[in-house]
């Protein structure tokens, strides 16, 4: 699949996939003004125009990137696995299906999706993706 930022300074290709996940966490909503609708592209996304990408470390286990020229959100990346989640709207195709929602317990009441999807709470997401903390250290 192919996509690009609004101004075209950054383009990318990834494996073909059709599923979108929605993230309702406060970081994603602040980042984009609403839920993040991301395509799980795995670790093999190729970017052209990498010198136009700015990366922001948004947590100990993830980073977000955007185009320096136009501000388009380019990806959310899980650092432990190297997996990219690319905004669905940045792809040339729009042939996607909403398959899952995370941080569902953080979703504000002012919007709701009609799609029937898998749903994970914040605690479930953290248990699945966050690196374990070293609370047992002396």
N, CA, C and O atoms as CSV, one atom per row, in Angstrom:
chain,resi,resn,atom,element,x,y,z
A,1,UNK,N,N,0.853,-1.172,0.000
A,1,UNK,CA,C,0.000,0.000,0.000
A,1,UNK,C,C,0.897,1.231,0.000
A,1,UNK,O,O,2.004,1.217,0.538
A,2,UNK,N,N,0.397,2.282,-0.609
A,2,UNK,CA,C,1.165,3.517,-0.712
A,2,UNK,C,C,0.394,4.663,-0.080
A,2,UNK,O,O,-0.836,4.656,-0.028
A,3,UNK,N,N,1.149,5.654,0.402
A,3,UNK,CA,C,0.539,6.842,0.967
A,3,UNK,C,C,1.545,7.968,1.044
A,3,UNK,O,O,2.711,7.805,0.687
A,4,UNK,N,N,1.080,9.118,1.516
A,4,UNK,CA,C,1.965,10.273,1.622
A,4,UNK,C,C,1.348,11.318,2.535
A,4,UNK,O,O,0.174,11.241,2.897
A,5,UNK,N,N,2.160,12.288,2.897
A,5,UNK,CA,C,1.682,13.396,3.719
A,5,UNK,C,C,0.914,14.388,2.833
A,5,UNK,O,O,0.847,14.226,1.615
A,6,UNK,N,N,0.356,15.385,3.449
A,6,UNK,CA,C,-0.455,16.367,2.735
A,6,UNK,C,C,0.320,17.104,1.645
A,6,UNK,O,O,-0.208,17.330,0.557
A,7,UNK,N,N,1.577,17.484,1.931
A,7,UNK,CA,C,2.354,18.248,0.953
A,7,UNK,C,C,3.157,17.367,-0.002
A,7,UNK,O,O,3.671,17.860,-1.006
A,8,UNK,N,N,3.271,16.065,0.297
A,8,UNK,CA,C,4.009,15.151,-0.567
A,8,UNK,C,C,5.490,15.047,-0.264
A,8,UNK,O,O,6.199,14.319,-0.959
A,9,UNK,N,N,5.989,15.750,0.754
A,9,UNK,CA,C,7.408,15.683,1.092
A,9,UNK,C,C,7.805,14.306,1.614
A,9,UNK,O,O,8.952,13.888,1.459
A,10,UNK,N,N,6.857,13.600,2.234
A,10,UNK,CA,C,7.109,12.255,2.751
A,10,UNK,C,C,6.111,11.295,2.108
A,10,UNK,O,O,4.908,11.557,2.079
A,11,UNK,N,N,6.623,10.188,1.597
A,11,UNK,CA,C,5.754,9.129,1.083
A,11,UNK,C,C,6.198,7.822,1.721
A,11,UNK,O,O,7.291,7.728,2.279
A,12,UNK,N,N,5.347,6.830,1.631
A,12,UNK,CA,C,5.665,5.555,2.268
A,12,UNK,C,C,4.952,4.418,1.560
A,12,UNK,O,O,3.965,4.617,0.853
A,13,UNK,N,N,5.485,3.214,1.773
A,13,UNK,CA,C,4.857,1.988,1.314
A,13,UNK,C,C,4.860,1.003,2.474
A,13,UNK,O,O,5.763,1.011,3.311
A,14,UNK,N,N,3.835,0.154,2.512
A,14,UNK,CA,C,3.743,-0.871,3.547
A,14,UNK,C,C,3.056,-2.095,2.973
A,14,UNK,O,O,2.538,-2.076,1.856
A,15,UNK,N,N,3.064,-3.151,3.753
A,15,UNK,CA,C,2.360,-4.366,3.361
A,15,UNK,C,C,0.871,-4.071,3.255
A,15,UNK,O,O,0.356,-3.169,3.916
A,16,UNK,N,N,0.199,-4.824,2.432
A,16,UNK,CA,C,-1.235,-4.646,2.221
A,16,UNK,C,C,-2.010,-5.187,3.420
A,16,UNK,O,O,-1.847,-6.345,3.804
A,17,UNK,N,N,-2.840,-4.353,3.997
A,17,UNK,CA,C,-3.706,-4.749,5.101
A,17,UNK,C,C,-4.985,-3.940,5.023
A,17,UNK,O,O,-5.000,-2.859,4.434
A,18,UNK,N,N,-6.032,-4.436,5.596
A,18,UNK,CA,C,-7.334,-3.768,5.466
A,18,UNK,C,C,-7.934,-3.340,6.796
A,18,UNK,O,O,-8.995,-2.716,6.810
A,19,UNK,N,N,-7.284,-3.659,7.920
A,19,UNK,CA,C,-7.885,-3.382,9.221
A,19,UNK,C,C,-7.378,-2.097,9.848
A,19,UNK,O,O,-6.184,-1.799,9.821
A,20,UNK,N,N,-8.308,-1.346,10.413
A,20,UNK,CA,C,-8.008,-0.123,11.160
A,20,UNK,C,C,-8.318,-0.380,12.623
A,20,UNK,O,O,-9.289,-1.058,12.960
A,21,UNK,N,N,-7.476,0.172,13.486
A,21,UNK,CA,C,-7.746,0.188,14.914
A,21,UNK,C,C,-7.949,1.629,15.344
A,21,UNK,O,O,-7.280,2.531,14.839
A,22,UNK,N,N,-8.863,1.850,16.267
A,22,UNK,CA,C,-9.109,3.189,16.809
A,22,UNK,C,C,-8.556,3.248,18.224
A,22,UNK,O,O,-8.824,2.370,19.044
A,23,UNK,N,N,-7.781,4.291,18.500
A,23,UNK,CA,C,-7.268,4.504,19.853
A,23,UNK,C,C,-7.943,5.738,20.437
A,23,UNK,O,O,-7.954,6.809,19.829
A,24,UNK,N,N,-8.504,5.564,21.628
A,24,UNK,CA,C,-9.233,6.647,22.294
A,24,UNK,C,C,-8.451,7.244,23.458
A,24,UNK,O,O,-9.027,7.982,24.257
A,25,UNK,N,N,-7.155,6.949,23.579
A,25,UNK,CA,C,-6.388,7.472,24.712
A,25,UNK,C,C,-6.262,8.995,24.616
A,25,UNK,O,O,-6.431,9.581,23.546
A,26,UNK,N,N,-5.970,9.608,25.734
A,26,UNK,CA,C,-5.836,11.059,25.777
A,26,UNK,C,C,-4.709,11.581,24.901
A,26,UNK,O,O,-4.833,12.661,24.324
A,27,UNK,N,N,-3.605,10.836,24.785
A,27,UNK,CA,C,-2.492,11.269,23.942
A,27,UNK,C,C,-2.928,11.343,22.477
A,27,UNK,O,O,-2.678,12.336,21.794
A,28,UNK,N,N,-3.579,10.286,22.009
A,28,UNK,CA,C,-4.023,10.270,20.601
A,28,UNK,C,C,-5.051,11.359,20.327
A,28,UNK,O,O,-4.998,12.026,19.293
A,29,UNK,N,N,-5.991,11.539,21.260
A,29,UNK,CA,C,-7.008,12.565,21.045
A,29,UNK,C,C,-6.396,13.964,21.060
A,29,UNK,O,O,-6.830,14.831,20.301
A,30,UNK,N,N,-5.404,14.198,21.905
A,30,UNK,CA,C,-4.738,15.503,21.918
A,30,UNK,C,C,-3.891,15.676,20.663
A,30,UNK,O,O,-3.817,16.773,20.109
A,31,UNK,N,N,-3.249,14.594,20.209
A,31,UNK,CA,C,-2.381,14.637,19.031
A,31,UNK,C,C,-3.168,14.995,17.783
A,31,UNK,O,O,-2.709,15.803,16.976
A,32,UNK,N,N,-4.348,14.407,17.610
A,32,UNK,CA,C,-5.070,14.604,16.365
A,32,UNK,C,C,-6.442,15.231,16.490
A,32,UNK,O,O,-7.133,15.406,15.487
A,33,UNK,N,N,-6.853,15.574,17.709
A,33,UNK,CA,C,-8.151,16.204,17.882
A,33,UNK,C,C,-9.313,15.230,17.929
A,33,UNK,O,O,-10.470,15.646,17.995
A,34,UNK,N,N,-9.025,13.957,17.897
A,34,UNK,CA,C,-10.042,12.914,17.946
A,34,UNK,C,C,-9.357,11.579,18.073
A,34,UNK,O,O,-8.148,11.546,18.306
A,35,UNK,N,N,-10.065,10.473,17.932
A,35,UNK,CA,C,-9.421,9.170,18.042
A,35,UNK,C,C,-8.423,8.969,16.896
A,35,UNK,O,O,-8.607,9.482,15.793
A,36,UNK,N,N,-7.379,8.219,17.185
A,36,UNK,CA,C,-6.401,7.874,16.161
A,36,UNK,C,C,-6.917,6.654,15.410
A,36,UNK,O,O,-7.142,5.606,16.014
A,37,UNK,N,N,-7.103,6.779,14.115
A,37,UNK,CA,C,-7.543,5.673,13.268
A,37,UNK,C,C,-6.323,5.160,12.519
A,37,UNK,O,O,-5.965,5.678,11.461
A,38,UNK,N,N,-5.688,4.135,13.081
A,38,UNK,CA,C,-4.417,3.671,12.570
A,38,UNK,C,C,-4.481,2.306,11.915
A,38,UNK,O,O,-5.238,1.430,12.334
A,39,UNK,N,N,-3.677,2.145,10.886
A,39,UNK,CA,C,-3.518,0.870,10.185
A,39,UNK,C,C,-2.262,0.212,10.737
A,39,UNK,O,O,-1.177,0.789,10.680
A,40,UNK,N,N,-2.411,-0.999,11.271
A,40,UNK,CA,C,-1.266,-1.734,11.805
A,40,UNK,C,C,-0.456,-2.274,10.632
A,40,UNK,O,O,-0.850,-3.243,9.983
A,41,UNK,N,N,0.683,-1.631,10.369
A,41,UNK,CA,C,1.491,-1.952,9.193
A,41,UNK,C,C,2.664,-2.868,9.501
A,41,UNK,O,O,3.374,-3.268,8.578
A,42,UNK,N,N,2.895,-3.215,10.762
A,42,UNK,CA,C,4.037,-4.049,11.117
A,42,UNK,C,C,5.330,-3.251,11.065
A,42,UNK,O,O,5.298,-2.024,10.974
A,43,UNK,N,N,6.465,-3.934,11.122
A,43,UNK,CA,C,7.752,-3.241,11.185
A,43,UNK,C,C,8.343,-2.828,9.835
A,43,UNK,O,O,9.340,-2.107,9.794
A,44,UNK,N,N,7.754,-3.268,8.755
A,44,UNK,CA,C,8.359,-3.046,7.442
A,44,UNK,C,C,7.655,-1.957,6.646
A,44,UNK,O,O,7.008,-2.234,5.636
A,45,UNK,N,N,7.783,-0.732,7.100
A,45,UNK,CA,C,7.265,0.424,6.363
A,45,UNK,C,C,8.472,1.167,5.809
A,45,UNK,O,O,9.424,1.446,6.538
A,46,UNK,N,N,8.433,1.485,4.532
A,46,UNK,CA,C,9.534,2.215,3.899
A,46,UNK,C,C,9.115,3.650,3.652
A,46,UNK,O,O,8.070,3.912,3.056
A,47,UNK,N,N,9.947,4.586,4.121
A,47,UNK,CA,C,9.659,6.008,3.982
A,47,UNK,C,C,10.623,6.652,3.001
A,47,UNK,O,O,11.821,6.368,3.026
A,48,UNK,N,N,10.113,7.511,2.145
A,48,UNK,CA,C,10.928,8.371,1.290
A,48,UNK,C,C,10.733,9.782,1.810
A,48,UNK,O,O,9.630,10.158,2.206
A,49,UNK,N,N,11.804,10.561,1.810
A,49,UNK,CA,C,11.743,11.907,2.374
A,49,UNK,C,C,11.972,11.886,3.870
A,49,UNK,O,O,11.444,12.729,4.596
A,50,UNK,N,N,12.757,10.927,4.334
A,50,UNK,CA,C,12.990,10.757,5.773
A,50,UNK,C,C,13.568,12.013,6.421
A,50,UNK,O,O,13.374,12.229,7.617
A,51,UNK,N,N,14.273,12.841,5.657
A,51,UNK,CA,C,14.821,14.082,6.212
A,51,UNK,C,C,13.721,15.091,6.549
A,51,UNK,O,O,13.987,16.102,7.199
A,52,UNK,N,N,12.499,14.825,6.114
A,52,UNK,CA,C,11.360,15.702,6.400
A,52,UNK,C,C,10.493,15.171,7.548
A,52,UNK,O,O,9.417,15.706,7.817
A,53,UNK,N,N,10.968,14.118,8.221
A,53,UNK,CA,C,10.212,13.517,9.319
A,53,UNK,C,C,10.760,13.983,10.656
A,53,UNK,O,O,11.966,13.924,10.896
A,54,UNK,N,N,9.874,14.444,11.522
A,54,UNK,CA,C,10.223,14.775,12.902
A,54,UNK,C,C,9.600,13.725,13.804
A,54,UNK,O,O,8.435,13.361,13.644
A,55,UNK,N,N,10.398,13.238,14.763
A,55,UNK,CA,C,9.947,12.190,15.672
A,55,UNK,C,C,9.841,12.765,17.083
A,55,UNK,O,O,10.714,13.504,17.540
A,56,UNK,N,N,8.746,12.404,17.763
A,56,UNK,CA,C,8.493,12.819,19.135
A,56,UNK,C,C,8.357,11.570,19.996
A,56,UNK,O,O,7.516,10.717,19.714
A,57,UNK,N,N,9.170,11.449,21.040
A,57,UNK,CA,C,9.050,10.322,21.977
A,57,UNK,C,C,7.878,10.607,22.898
A,57,UNK,O,O,7.973,11.451,23.789
A,58,UNK,N,N,6.774,9.904,22.686
A,58,UNK,CA,C,5.563,10.193,23.450
A,58,UNK,C,C,5.441,9.361,24.721
A,58,UNK,O,O,4.608,9.659,25.577
A,59,UNK,N,N,6.262,8.323,24.854
A,59,UNK,CA,C,6.298,7.525,26.077
A,59,UNK,C,C,7.601,6.738,26.071
A,59,UNK,O,O,8.400,6.846,25.141
A,60,UNK,N,N,7.808,5.947,27.117
A,60,UNK,CA,C,9.005,5.113,27.180
A,60,UNK,C,C,8.977,4.004,26.135
A,60,UNK,O,O,10.015,3.428,25.810
A,61,UNK,N,N,7.799,3.704,25.610
A,61,UNK,CA,C,7.671,2.562,24.718
A,61,UNK,C,C,7.120,2.905,23.344
A,61,UNK,O,O,6.851,2.008,22.545
A,62,UNK,N,N,6.945,4.215,23.053
A,62,UNK,CA,C,6.401,4.568,21.737
A,62,UNK,C,C,6.865,5.951,21.295
A,62,UNK,O,O,7.246,6.793,22.108
A,63,UNK,N,N,6.821,6.158,19.981
A,63,UNK,CA,C,7.113,7.470,19.413
A,63,UNK,C,C,6.102,7.771,18.321
A,63,UNK,O,O,5.486,6.875,17.744
A,64,UNK,N,N,5.952,9.061,18.058
A,64,UNK,CA,C,5.036,9.541,17.022
A,64,UNK,C,C,5.842,10.408,16.067
A,64,UNK,O,O,6.813,11.049,16.468
A,65,UNK,N,N,5.435,10.426,14.804
A,65,UNK,CA,C,6.176,11.205,13.818
A,65,UNK,C,C,5.222,12.008,12.957
A,65,UNK,O,O,4.058,11.654,12.771
A,66,UNK,N,N,5.765,13.119,12.431
A,66,UNK,CA,C,4.980,13.975,11.555
A,66,UNK,C,C,5.887,14.627,10.529
A,66,UNK,O,O,7.104,14.664,10.709
A,67,UNK,N,N,5.312,15.138,9.462
A,67,UNK,CA,C,6.058,15.825,8.407
A,67,UNK,C,C,6.460,17.204,8.890
A,67,UNK,O,O,5.628,17.947,9.411
A,68,UNK,N,N,7.731,17.556,8.723
A,68,UNK,CA,C,8.232,18.877,9.115
A,68,UNK,C,C,7.590,19.999,8.317
A,68,UNK,O,O,7.464,21.118,8.815
A,69,UNK,N,N,7.183,19.718,7.083
A,69,UNK,CA,C,6.660,20.757,6.205
A,69,UNK,C,C,5.182,21.060,6.441
A,69,UNK,O,O,4.797,22.219,6.588
A,70,UNK,N,N,4.362,20.017,6.477
A,70,UNK,CA,C,2.914,20.258,6.545
A,70,UNK,C,C,2.271,19.799,7.850
A,70,UNK,O,O,1.106,20.110,8.100
A,71,UNK,N,N,3.000,19.073,8.678
A,71,UNK,CA,C,2.479,18.642,9.965
A,71,UNK,C,C,1.659,17.367,9.934
A,71,UNK,O,O,1.143,16.951,10.972
A,72,UNK,N,N,1.520,16.729,8.772
A,72,UNK,CA,C,0.738,15.497,8.687
A,72,UNK,C,C,1.297,14.448,9.641
A,72,UNK,O,O,2.508,14.235,9.700
A,73,UNK,N,N,0.408,13.795,10.385
A,73,UNK,CA,C,0.809,12.686,11.244
A,73,UNK,C,C,1.195,11.516,10.360
A,73,UNK,O,O,0.439,11.125,9.470
A,74,UNK,N,N,2.378,10.954,10.606
A,74,UNK,CA,C,2.888,9.887,9.756
A,74,UNK,C,C,2.815,8.507,10.394
A,74,UNK,O,O,2.522,7.522,9.716
A,75,UNK,N,N,3.081,8.428,11.701
A,75,UNK,CA,C,2.997,7.128,12.348
A,75,UNK,C,C,3.074,7.236,13.860
A,75,UNK,O,O,3.531,8.225,14.433
A,76,UNK,N,N,2.605,6.168,14.464
A,76,UNK,CA,C,2.813,5.851,15.868
A,76,UNK,C,C,3.620,4.566,15.825
A,76,UNK,O,O,3.234,3.628,15.128
A,77,UNK,N,N,4.742,4.494,16.556
A,77,UNK,CA,C,5.619,3.331,16.477
A,77,UNK,C,C,5.859,2.755,17.865
A,77,UNK,O,O,6.245,3.473,18.787
A,78,UNK,N,N,5.627,1.446,18.006
A,78,UNK,CA,C,5.953,0.742,19.241
A,78,UNK,C,C,7.447,0.431,19.233
A,78,UNK,O,O,7.920,-0.298,18.361
A,79,UNK,N,N,8.184,0.967,20.178
A,79,UNK,CA,C,9.632,0.795,20.185
A,79,UNK,C,C,10.089,-0.643,20.456
A,79,UNK,O,O,11.039,-1.090,19.814
A,80,UNK,N,N,9.458,-1.395,21.380
A,80,UNK,CA,C,9.948,-2.759,21.634
A,80,UNK,C,C,9.865,-3.685,20.418
A,80,UNK,O,O,10.683,-4.594,20.275
A,81,UNK,N,N,8.888,-3.460,19.547
A,81,UNK,CA,C,8.695,-4.355,18.397
A,81,UNK,C,C,9.023,-3.705,17.059
A,81,UNK,O,O,9.196,-4.401,16.058
A,82,UNK,N,N,9.110,-2.365,17.032
A,82,UNK,CA,C,9.357,-1.668,15.776
A,82,UNK,C,C,8.146,-1.599,14.871
A,82,UNK,O,O,8.279,-1.270,13.692
A,83,UNK,N,N,6.958,-1.903,15.396
A,83,UNK,CA,C,5.740,-1.913,14.594
A,83,UNK,C,C,5.186,-0.509,14.404
A,83,UNK,O,O,5.138,0.287,15.342
A,84,UNK,N,N,4.767,-0.217,13.176
A,84,UNK,CA,C,4.200,1.073,12.819
A,84,UNK,C,C,2.678,0.997,12.740
A,84,UNK,O,O,2.108,0.009,12.277
A,85,UNK,N,N,2.041,2.061,13.202
A,85,UNK,CA,C,0.611,2.271,13.021
A,85,UNK,C,C,0.490,3.591,12.266
A,85,UNK,O,O,0.827,4.649,12.798
A,86,UNK,N,N,0.015,3.528,11.042
A,86,UNK,CA,C,-0.021,4.687,10.155
A,86,UNK,C,C,-1.467,5.169,10.044
A,86,UNK,O,O,-2.377,4.354,9.894
A,87,UNK,N,N,-1.692,6.493,10.116
A,87,UNK,CA,C,-3.063,6.990,9.996
A,87,UNK,C,C,-3.722,6.525,8.696
A,87,UNK,O,O,-3.141,6.628,7.616
A,88,UNK,N,N,-4.935,6.015,8.823
A,88,UNK,CA,C,-5.651,5.498,7.655
A,88,UNK,C,C,-5.798,6.552,6.568
A,88,UNK,O,O,-5.722,6.233,5.382
A,89,UNK,N,N,-6.006,7.795,6.958
A,89,UNK,CA,C,-6.209,8.861,5.986
A,89,UNK,C,C,-4.982,9.233,5.181
A,89,UNK,O,O,-5.098,9.953,4.189
A,90,UNK,N,N,-3.811,8.765,5.578
A,90,UNK,CA,C,-2.585,9.070,4.842
A,90,UNK,C,C,-2.355,8.124,3.668
A,90,UNK,O,O,-1.471,8.362,2.846
A,91,UNK,N,N,-3.141,7.057,3.584
A,91,UNK,CA,C,-2.994,6.105,2.481
A,91,UNK,C,C,-3.770,6.575,1.257
A,91,UNK,O,O,-4.770,7.283,1.379
A,92,UNK,N,N,-3.304,6.177,0.081
A,92,UNK,CA,C,-3.989,6.503,-1.167
A,92,UNK,C,C,-5.324,5.771,-1.262
A,92,UNK,O,O,-6.280,6.290,-1.838
A,93,UNK,N,N,-5.388,4.573,-0.700
A,93,UNK,CA,C,-6.621,3.773,-0.710
A,93,UNK,C,C,-7.429,4.054,0.551
A,93,UNK,O,O,-6.869,4.422,1.583
A,94,UNK,N,N,-8.729,3.881,0.467
A,94,UNK,CA,C,-9.566,4.001,1.666
A,94,UNK,C,C,-10.400,2.736,1.860
A,94,UNK,O,O,-11.484,2.782,2.442
A,95,UNK,N,N,-9.897,1.628,1.375
A,95,UNK,CA,C,-10.591,0.349,1.450
A,95,UNK,C,C,-10.231,-0.367,2.756
A,95,UNK,O,O,-9.550,-1.392,2.741
A,96,UNK,N,N,-10.693,0.180,3.879
A,96,UNK,CA,C,-10.373,-0.342,5.197
A,96,UNK,C,C,-11.636,-0.723,5.956
A,96,UNK,O,O,-12.748,-0.348,5.587
A,97,UNK,N,N,-11.427,-1.483,7.032
A,97,UNK,CA,C,-12.517,-1.882,7.916
A,97,UNK,C,C,-12.087,-1.628,9.354
A,97,UNK,O,O,-11.004,-2.057,9.753
A,98,UNK,N,N,-12.914,-0.939,10.142
A,98,UNK,CA,C,-12.627,-0.717,11.557
A,98,UNK,C,C,-12.783,-2.041,12.283
A,98,UNK,O,O,-13.879,-2.600,12.336
A,99,UNK,N,N,-11.674,-2.553,12.851
A,99,UNK,CA,C,-11.679,-3.885,13.442
A,99,UNK,C,C,-11.535,-3.888,14.961
A,99,UNK,O,O,-11.974,-4.832,15.619
A,100,UNK,N,N,-10.919,-2.832,15.533
A,100,UNK,CA,C,-10.690,-2.844,16.974
A,100,UNK,C,C,-10.647,-1.422,17.520
A,100,UNK,O,O,-10.422,-0.453,16.796
A,101,UNK,N,N,-10.875,-1.339,18.836
A,101,UNK,CA,C,-10.787,-0.072,19.552
A,101,UNK,C,C,-10.045,-0.325,20.863
A,101,UNK,O,O,-10.317,-1.295,21.571
A,102,UNK,N,N,-9.101,0.571,21.169
A,102,UNK,CA,C,-8.366,0.454,22.427
A,102,UNK,C,C,-8.557,1.708,23.260
A,102,UNK,O,O,-8.962,2.758,22.762
A,103,UNK,N,N,-8.250,1.566,24.553
A,103,UNK,CA,C,-8.497,2.624,25.538
A,103,UNK,C,C,-9.971,3.024,25.504
A,103,UNK,O,O,-10.319,4.199,25.615
A,104,UNK,N,N,-10.819,2.018,25.349
A,104,UNK,CA,C,-12.249,2.280,25.208
A,104,UNK,C,C,-12.818,2.955,26.456
A,104,UNK,O,O,-13.801,3.691,26.371
A,105,UNK,N,N,-12.206,2.707,27.608
A,105,UNK,CA,C,-12.675,3.332,28.838
A,105,UNK,C,C,-12.261,4.800,28.940
A,105,UNK,O,O,-12.698,5.497,29.855
A,106,UNK,N,N,-11.435,5.275,28.026
A,106,UNK,CA,C,-11.032,6.684,27.982
A,106,UNK,C,C,-11.808,7.481,26.931
A,106,UNK,O,O,-11.645,8.697,26.829
A,107,UNK,N,N,-12.645,6.804,26.156
A,107,UNK,CA,C,-13.391,7.459,25.080
A,107,UNK,C,C,-14.391,8.443,25.676
A,107,UNK,O,O,-15.179,8.078,26.548
A,108,UNK,N,N,-14.361,9.694,25.206
A,108,UNK,CA,C,-15.359,10.654,25.691
A,108,UNK,C,C,-16.751,10.325,25.142
A,108,UNK,O,O,-16.886,9.615,24.145
A,109,UNK,N,N,-17.756,10.841,25.794
A,109,UNK,CA,C,-19.143,10.533,25.418
A,109,UNK,C,C,-19.588,11.246,24.146
A,109,UNK,O,O,-20.630,10.895,23.593
A,110,UNK,N,N,-18.839,12.234,23.663
A,110,UNK,CA,C,-19.323,13.035,22.538
A,110,UNK,C,C,-19.189,12.382,21.164
A,110,UNK,O,O,-19.592,12.985,20.170
A,111,UNK,N,N,-18.640,11.176,21.074
A,111,UNK,CA,C,-18.661,10.446,19.813
A,111,UNK,C,C,-18.761,8.948,20.102
A,111,UNK,O,O,-18.454,8.493,21.204
A,112,UNK,N,N,-19.194,8.198,19.100
A,112,UNK,CA,C,-19.307,6.750,19.216
A,112,UNK,C,C,-19.309,6.149,17.821
A,112,UNK,O,O,-19.904,6.707,16.899
A,113,UNK,N,N,-18.646,5.012,17.666
A,113,UNK,CA,C,-18.646,4.300,16.394
A,113,UNK,C,C,-19.744,3.254,16.395
A,113,UNK,O,O,-19.972,2.598,17.411
A,114,UNK,N,N,-20.416,3.094,15.289
A,114,UNK,CA,C,-21.490,2.111,15.176
A,114,UNK,C,C,-20.948,0.709,14.916
A,114,UNK,O,O,-21.640,-0.276,15.173
A,115,UNK,N,N,-19.715,0.605,14.408
A,115,UNK,CA,C,-19.131,-0.691,14.067
A,115,UNK,C,C,-19.003,-1.583,15.303
A,115,UNK,O,O,-18.675,-1.113,16.392
A,116,UNK,N,N,-19.262,-2.859,15.116
A,116,UNK,CA,C,-19.009,-3.850,16.166
A,116,UNK,C,C,-17.543,-4.261,16.052
A,116,UNK,O,O,-17.131,-4.823,15.037
A,117,UNK,N,N,-16.755,-3.984,17.093
A,117,UNK,CA,C,-15.325,-4.261,17.054
A,117,UNK,C,C,-14.873,-4.914,18.351
A,117,UNK,O,O,-15.590,-4.909,19.351
A,118,UNK,N,N,-13.674,-5.474,18.313
A,118,UNK,CA,C,-13.008,-5.884,19.540
A,118,UNK,C,C,-12.674,-4.610,20.312
A,118,UNK,O,O,-12.358,-3.585,19.708
A,119,UNK,N,N,-12.742,-4.667,21.656
A,119,UNK,CA,C,-12.479,-3.480,22.475
A,119,UNK,C,C,-11.596,-3.849,23.661
A,119,UNK,O,O,-11.826,-4.849,24.340
A,120,UNK,N,N,-10.574,-3.013,23.896
A,120,UNK,CA,C,-9.684,-3.203,25.036
A,120,UNK,C,C,-9.682,-1.946,25.900
A,120,UNK,O,O,-9.717,-0.827,25.387
A,121,UNK,N,N,-9.642,-2.142,27.211
A,121,UNK,CA,C,-9.533,-1.024,28.143
A,121,UNK,C,C,-8.070,-0.598,28.260
A,121,UNK,O,O,-7.181,-1.265,27.730
A,122,UNK,N,N,-7.825,0.504,28.948
A,122,UNK,CA,C,-6.451,0.965,29.173
A,122,UNK,C,C,-5.630,-0.105,29.877
A,122,UNK,O,O,-4.500,-0.376,29.472
A,123,UNK,N,N,-6.176,-0.719,30.924
A,123,UNK,CA,C,-5.441,-1.746,31.667
A,123,UNK,C,C,-5.090,-2.933,30.774
A,123,UNK,O,O,-3.991,-3.479,30.879
A,124,UNK,N,N,-5.996,-3.332,29.909
A,124,UNK,CA,C,-5.739,-4.445,29.005
A,124,UNK,C,C,-4.652,-4.106,27.987
A,124,UNK,O,O,-3.818,-4.951,27.662
A,125,UNK,N,N,-4.661,-2.875,27.487
A,125,UNK,CA,C,-3.641,-2.442,26.526
A,125,UNK,C,C,-2.269,-2.422,27.196
A,125,UNK,O,O,-1.297,-2.932,26.640
A,126,UNK,N,N,-2.192,-1.836,28.382
A,126,UNK,CA,C,-0.912,-1.751,29.078
A,126,UNK,C,C,-0.370,-3.136,29.421
A,126,UNK,O,O,0.833,-3.374,29.322
A,127,UNK,N,N,-1.238,-4.035,29.817
A,127,UNK,CA,C,-0.808,-5.399,30.125
A,127,UNK,C,C,-0.265,-6.099,28.878
A,127,UNK,O,O,0.641,-6.927,28.973
A,128,UNK,N,N,-0.813,-5.769,27.725
A,128,UNK,CA,C,-0.429,-6.438,26.482
A,128,UNK,C,C,0.798,-5.814,25.825
A,128,UNK,O,O,1.623,-6.538,25.267
A,129,UNK,N,N,0.942,-4.482,25.876
A,129,UNK,CA,C,1.976,-3.816,25.084
A,129,UNK,C,C,3.078,-3.121,25.862
A,129,UNK,O,O,4.204,-3.045,25.371
A,130,UNK,N,N,2.806,-2.615,27.044
A,130,UNK,CA,C,3.809,-1.852,27.781
A,130,UNK,C,C,4.907,-2.788,28.289
A,130,UNK,O,O,4.624,-3.906,28.720
A,131,UNK,N,N,6.156,-2.333,28.237
A,131,UNK,CA,C,7.226,-3.161,28.782
A,131,UNK,C,C,7.047,-3.276,30.290
A,131,UNK,O,O,6.588,-2.334,30.936
A,132,UNK,N,N,7.410,-4.432,30.854
A,132,UNK,CA,C,7.244,-4.595,32.298
A,132,UNK,C,C,8.146,-3.627,33.048
A,132,UNK,O,O,9.278,-3.368,32.640
A,133,UNK,N,N,7.628,-3.098,34.148
A,133,UNK,CA,C,8.458,-2.227,34.986
A,133,UNK,C,C,9.265,-3.104,35.919
A,133,UNK,O,O,8.873,-4.229,36.227
A,134,UNK,N,N,10.377,-2.589,36.360
A,134,UNK,CA,C,11.257,-3.347,37.222
A,134,UNK,C,C,11.009,-2.963,38.679
A,134,UNK,O,O,11.868,-2.375,39.336
A,135,UNK,N,N,9.810,-3.309,39.175
A,135,UNK,CA,C,9.438,-2.984,40.544
A,135,UNK,C,C,10.121,-3.890,41.554
A,135,UNK,O,O,10.099,-3.608,42.753
A,136,UNK,N,N,10.727,-4.977,41.084
A,136,UNK,CA,C,11.354,-5.926,41.997
A,136,UNK,C,C,12.806,-5.578,42.282
A,136,UNK,O,O,13.467,-6.284,43.044
A,137,UNK,N,N,13.315,-4.509,41.690
A,137,UNK,CA,C,14.712,-4.130,41.899
A,137,UNK,C,C,14.928,-3.715,43.338
A,137,UNK,O,O,14.084,-3.035,43.923
A,138,UNK,N,N,16.055,-4.118,43.920
A,138,UNK,CA,C,16.328,-3.749,45.321
A,138,UNK,C,C,16.563,-2.275,45.497
A,138,UNK,O,O,16.804,-1.817,46.614
